Amino acid sequence: MMGPPSLYCTRHRTISNNISSYRIASLLRSANKPRE
């Protein structure tokens, strides 16, 4: 069985935040990269 719903929601939210922050970081990195 899974843990309490609140724990699952917190963990899921943390994973989503990590994914979104990673995507934002990659977008910024590609934007800051000098154009060829």
C-alpha positions in Angstrom: 0.0 0.0 0.0 1.1 3.6 -0.6 1.6 6.1 2.2 -0.8 8.8 3.2 -2.3 10.8 0.3 -0.7 14.0 1.7 2.8 12.4 1.6 2.2 11.1 -2.0 1.0 14.6 -3.1 4.0 16.3 -1.5 6.3 13.8 -3.2 4.6 14.1 -6.6 4.7 17.9 -6.3 8.4 17.8 -5.6 9.0 15.6 -8.6 7.0 17.9 -10.8 8.9 20.9 -9.5 12.2 19.2 -10.2 11.1 18.4 -13.8 9.8 21.9 -14.4 12.9 23.6 -12.9 15.1 21.3 -15.0 13.2 22.2 -18.2 13.5 25.9 -17.3 17.2 25.5 -16.7 17.7 23.8 -20.0 15.7 26.5 -21.8 17.8 29.2 -20.2 21.0 27.4 -21.1 20.0 27.0 -24.7 18.8 30.7 -24.8 22.1 31.9 -23.3 24.1 29.8 -25.7 25.7 32.0 -28.4 24.1 31.7 -31.8 26.2 29.8 -34.4 
